[in-house]
Amino acid sequence: MRSARSTAEWCMAALAAAFALAGCYTDRLTGNYRSVFEVTNTADDSAVLDETGRDEEALARQKKRLEELAADEEPVYRMNAGDQIEIRVYGHEDLNNVTRIGPDGTVGIAFMGQVRLSGLSIADGADKIREGLAPYIKNPVVSVTVREISSETATIAGACAKPGVYSISNGTKLADLYALAGSSATRLFNGVDVDVADLEHSIIVRKGEILPVDFSKAINEGSTLHNIRVRKGDYVFIAQRMEASVTICGEVRNPHKRLFEPGMGLIETLTTAGWMQETHWKHVILIRDGLAHPRLYKVDVDGILAGKCRNISLKAGDIIYVPKDNISEYNVFVRKLMPTAQLISLLTSRVYTISDR
């Protein structure tokens, strides 16, 4: 049987461990983590300091951005290594050729040897060949046609049947890329194959910006506004429905994605990530409803730990993001929020379970 002294020592060790989880915030532990409330609560003791989401103004900004994307001119296509092209010299069928641009960016052409076409537009490439043949052929008429583009690609990942990197052309739309990837992946449920793609929460990222596209409208409804043209370098992530998980990232010691359990609260979930780094901002951002149409809540963690307000209960799919110190003004942060490499990696990673602890 444990002695009174050993019991006291054990209690002191447990208390010290609890303080360690909270870093330097030794005055904030309240044991109130079971007193959770929904973030829609507007009571005076709410830990939510601010929230933002898809109000009328946000919807208007979405429409304006989609109209800008639709109006963007297609960038001039430039040939590159791996592209298959057809060269035709009219009246000189022996010079016609279907070839692939080599890794060094060149193709072999009669009379001219190796000609560099990589980086040239189709028109400029035809002009270069015509000028090179002029000393050998009177007034050569040359055309260049791209049969297969291998140099312009976009990536699609997540809950699609065939995720990967796909070649695209100027006419490739979002729905086309989704079809190339085999549409939704399937899962066996009660003996029946069911689609697992969650189009409502899927996203497309271009140069660090989440484009305000509604995948359901683009793919299921055929909306021309949302079914945007896919560009070189685009990253499409197809979310997976029925996945009960919570993601913890940012300035925490162990960013990870874990299985959602009913009754999970914000504070104890932060402890599973080893608590926050010393560089964390004084508030935590809770992202709900996915990255496609997020609702963000600025949470007063200090207030929860000090017992001034109740802990927040989590829902499946929530993302807990801990920003760094000296964060810019909140509304600016919200507008600039984008999936970091860390966040994308976590969203596509395996889910932690109780046995992983």
Secondary structure, 3 states (H helix, E strand, C coil): CCCHHHHHHHHHHHHHHHHHHCCCCCCCCCCCCCCEECCCCCCCCCCEEEEECCCHHHHHHHHHHHHHHHHCCCCCCECCCCCEEEEEECCCHHHCEEEECCCCCEEEECCCEEEECCCCEHHHHHHHHHHHHCCCCCCCCEEEEEEECCCCEEEEEECECCCEEEECCCCCEHHHHHHHCCCECEEEECCEEEECEEEEEEEEEECCEECCCCHHHHHHCCCCCCCCECCCCCEEEEEECCCCEEEEEECECCCEEEECCCCCEHHHHHHHCCCECCCECCCEEEEECCCCCCEEEEECHHHHHCCCCCEEECCCCCEEEECECCCCCHHHHHHHCCCCHHHHHHHCCCCECHHHC
